[in-house]
Amino acid sequence: MEPFAIRQAAFVTSVGLGGEYPSPLETGVEIALVGKSNVGKSSLINSLCNNYKLARVSSSPGKTRLINYFSLNRQFYLVDLPGYGFAKAPKTEKEKWGRLMEAYLSSGRVTHLFLLLDIRHAPTAEDKQMFQWVLYYGVPFTLVATKADKIAKSKRRQAANAAAKLLGAPPVALPYSGETAEGRSELLDCMGKIVEDHISLQILKTPIDIDSSLLHNME
């Protein structure tokens, strides 16, 4: 398989609670990103797509309150889910976030989810709750440990896997840095495999229309 590359990336739309999701693209794949506020989702999206104006990076955590859809290669969506765990958010906003997330996770649209953790810290209670939601809705996932450049290179893989273990997940996580793009090729390979596997599965599910006259001729 050739290395997966992002040749095109564009913002499509934002969706709020009760809003209409966009029509599926060619492959029907949706890869979602989720993590606590200020975990570095926007930086990851921009470095992954090699477009540092694609997703808005804010110095104030908790700014993403909608589900943001990005088209990649005009074939599938990268979906930026709103961050969680922002202490200053009003209770009503937190409740609205919960309903928005549950509506999306239960929609059956998400093909795979990248759960982002800050490599420098143990998973928070909100991280653990999010992980339980992912398990409850049966969403395939990969753990990504962001801000890898903030710790020594020799400790990154160990710290990423330790964070995954503390979360209660299999102790494997991909270190990633939005600043240096460390982990980019691995994450791209992962995305390419997700898309390829989904397409293969859809082919297997497609009914084959067999001409009945051919069956008669074989008798």
C-alpha positions as CSV (number, residue, x, y, z in Angstrom):
1,M,0.0,0.0,0.0
2,E,1.3,3.4,-0.9
3,P,1.9,5.9,1.9
4,F,-1.3,7.8,2.6
5,A,-1.2,11.5,1.8
6,I,-3.5,14.4,2.3
7,R,-3.7,16.3,-0.9
8,Q,-6.7,18.4,-0.2
9,A,-8.2,19.7,3.1
10,A,-11.1,22.2,3.5
11,F,-13.5,23.3,6.2
12,V,-17.1,22.1,5.3
13,T,-19.5,23.1,8.0
14,S,-20.2,23.4,11.7
15,V,-23.0,21.4,13.4
16,G,-24.7,22.2,16.7
17,L,-27.2,20.2,18.8
18,G,-30.1,19.2,16.6
19,G,-28.3,20.4,13.5
20,E,-28.1,18.5,10.2
21,Y,-25.0,16.5,9.5
22,P,-23.5,16.9,6.0
23,S,-24.0,14.3,3.4
24,P,-21.4,11.5,3.4
25,L,-18.5,11.8,1.0
26,E,-17.2,9.2,-1.5
27,T,-16.0,6.6,1.0
28,G,-18.6,7.3,3.8
29,V,-15.7,7.5,6.3
30,E,-15.8,9.9,9.3
31,I,-12.7,10.0,11.5
32,A,-13.4,12.1,14.6
33,L,-11.0,13.8,17.1
34,V,-11.9,14.4,20.7
35,G,-10.1,15.5,23.8
36,K,-10.2,18.0,26.7
37,S,-10.0,21.7,26.1
38,N,-6.6,22.9,25.1
39,V,-5.2,19.4,24.4
40,G,-4.1,20.5,21.0
41,K,-6.8,19.3,18.6
42,S,-6.6,22.3,16.3
43,S,-2.8,22.1,16.2
44,L,-2.9,18.4,15.3
45,I,-5.4,19.0,12.5
46,N,-3.3,21.8,11.0
47,S,0.0,19.9,11.2
48,L,-1.6,16.7,9.9
49,C,-3.1,18.5,6.9
50,N,0.0,20.7,6.5
51,N,-2.3,23.8,6.5
52,Y,-1.8,26.0,9.5
53,K,-4.9,28.1,8.7
54,L,-7.3,25.2,8.5
55,A,-8.4,24.9,12.1
56,R,-8.5,28.0,14.3
57,V,-6.1,27.7,17.2
58,S,-7.3,29.7,20.2
59,S,-5.3,30.8,23.3
60,S,-8.5,30.5,25.3
61,P,-9.5,26.8,25.9
62,G,-13.1,25.8,25.3
63,K,-13.7,27.9,22.2
64,T,-14.9,24.9,20.1
65,R,-18.6,24.5,21.0
66,L,-19.7,22.9,17.7
67,I,-18.8,19.9,15.7
68,N,-16.6,21.0,12.8
69,Y,-16.4,19.0,9.6
70,F,-13.3,19.0,7.3
71,S,-13.2,17.3,3.9
72,L,-9.9,15.4,3.2
73,N,-9.1,14.5,-0.4
74,R,-12.8,15.1,-1.1
75,Q,-13.2,11.4,0.0
76,F,-13.9,11.4,3.8
77,Y,-14.4,13.7,6.8
78,L,-12.2,14.6,9.6
79,V,-14.5,15.7,12.4
80,D,-13.4,18.0,15.2
81,L,-15.5,17.4,18.3
82,P,-15.9,20.1,21.0
83,G,-13.4,20.0,23.8
84,Y,-14.4,18.9,27.3
85,G,-13.4,19.6,30.9
86,F,-13.3,23.4,30.6
87,A,-13.7,24.4,34.3
88,K,-15.1,27.9,33.6
89,A,-17.9,26.7,31.2
90,P,-21.4,27.3,32.6
91,K,-23.3,24.2,33.7
92,T,-25.8,24.7,30.9
93,E,-23.0,24.6,28.3
94,K,-21.5,21.4,29.8
95,E,-24.9,19.8,29.7
96,K,-25.4,20.9,26.1
97,W,-22.0,19.5,25.2
98,G,-22.9,16.2,26.7
99,R,-26.1,15.9,24.6
100,L,-24.2,17.0,21.5
101,M,-21.5,14.3,22.0
102,E,-24.0,11.6,22.8
103,A,-26.1,12.4,19.7
104,Y,-23.0,12.2,17.5
105,L,-21.5,9.0,19.0
106,S,-24.9,7.3,18.8
107,S,-25.6,8.4,15.2
108,G,-23.6,5.6,13.7
109,R,-21.7,8.0,11.5
110,V,-18.2,7.8,13.1
111,T,-15.9,5.2,11.6
112,H,-13.0,5.7,14.0
113,L,-12.2,8.1,16.8
114,F,-8.9,9.5,17.9
115,L,-9.0,10.2,21.6
116,L,-6.4,12.8,22.5
117,L,-4.5,12.9,25.8
118,D,-2.0,15.4,27.1
119,I,1.3,13.4,27.3
120,R,2.5,15.4,30.3
121,H,-0.4,14.5,32.6
122,A,-2.4,11.6,33.9
123,P,-5.8,11.2,32.3
124,T,-8.4,13.4,34.0
125,A,-11.9,12.3,35.2
126,E,-13.3,13.8,32.1
127,D,-10.9,11.8,29.9
128,K,-12.0,8.6,31.6
129,Q,-15.7,9.5,31.2
130,M,-15.1,10.2,27.5
131,F,-13.3,6.8,27.1
132,Q,-16.3,5.1,28.8
133,W,-18.6,6.7,26.3
134,V,-16.5,5.5,23.4
135,L,-16.6,2.0,24.8
136,Y,-20.4,2.2,25.5
137,Y,-21.1,3.2,21.9
138,G,-18.7,0.7,20.5
139,V,-16.7,3.2,18.5
140,P,-13.3,2.0,17.2
141,F,-10.6,4.2,18.6
142,T,-6.9,5.1,18.7
143,L,-5.2,7.0,21.6
144,V,-3.0,9.9,20.6
145,A,-0.7,11.5,23.2
146,T,-0.4,15.2,22.2
147,K,2.3,17.8,23.0
148,A,5.0,15.2,22.8
149,D,7.6,17.9,22.2
150,K,7.1,19.1,25.8
151,I,8.9,16.1,27.3
152,A,12.3,14.5,26.6
153,K,12.3,12.4,23.4
154,S,13.6,9.3,25.2
155,K,10.5,9.4,27.5
156,R,7.8,10.1,24.9
157,R,6.8,6.6,24.0
158,Q,6.8,5.4,27.6
159,A,4.8,8.4,28.8
160,A,2.2,7.9,26.0
161,N,1.7,4.3,26.8
162,A,1.6,5.0,30.5
163,A,-1.3,7.5,30.0
164,A,-3.2,4.9,28.0
165,K,-2.8,2.3,30.8
166,L,-4.0,4.8,33.4
167,L,-7.0,5.4,31.2
168,G,-7.9,1.7,31.4
169,A,-7.1,1.2,27.8
170,P,-4.6,-1.2,26.2
171,P,-1.2,0.5,27.0
172,V,-0.5,1.8,23.5
173,A,-0.8,5.4,22.4
174,L,0.8,7.4,19.6
175,P,3.0,10.3,20.7
176,Y,2.2,13.4,18.6
177,S,3.4,17.0,18.4
178,G,1.5,19.7,16.6
179,E,4.7,21.9,16.8
180,T,7.2,19.5,15.2
181,A,4.8,17.1,13.5
182,E,6.3,14.1,15.3
183,G,4.0,11.2,14.8
184,R,2.5,12.6,11.6
185,S,3.5,9.8,9.3
186,E,2.3,7.2,11.8
187,L,-1.1,8.9,12.2
188,L,-1.5,9.3,8.4
189,D,-0.7,5.6,7.9
190,C,-3.4,4.8,10.6
191,M,-5.9,7.0,8.7
192,G,-5.1,5.4,5.4
193,K,-5.7,1.9,6.9
194,I,-9.0,3.1,8.4
195,V,-10.2,4.3,5.0
196,E,-8.9,1.2,3.1
197,D,-10.5,-1.2,5.6
198,H,-13.8,0.6,5.5
199,I,-13.9,0.5,1.7
200,S,-13.1,-3.2,1.7
201,L,-15.8,-3.9,4.3
202,Q,-18.4,-2.0,2.2
203,I,-17.4,-4.0,-0.9
204,L,-18.0,-7.3,1.1
205,K,-21.4,-6.0,2.2
206,T,-22.5,-5.1,-1.4
207,P,-25.0,-7.6,-2.8
208,I,-23.9,-9.3,-6.1
209,D,-26.6,-9.2,-8.7
210,I,-26.3,-12.5,-10.5
211,D,-28.2,-13.0,-13.8
212,S,-30.6,-15.9,-13.2
213,S,-30.3,-17.1,-16.8
214,L,-26.6,-17.9,-16.1
215,L,-27.6,-20.1,-13.2
216,H,-30.1,-22.0,-15.5
217,N,-27.4,-22.5,-18.1
218,M,-25.2,-24.1,-15.5
219,E,-27.8,-26.7,-14.6
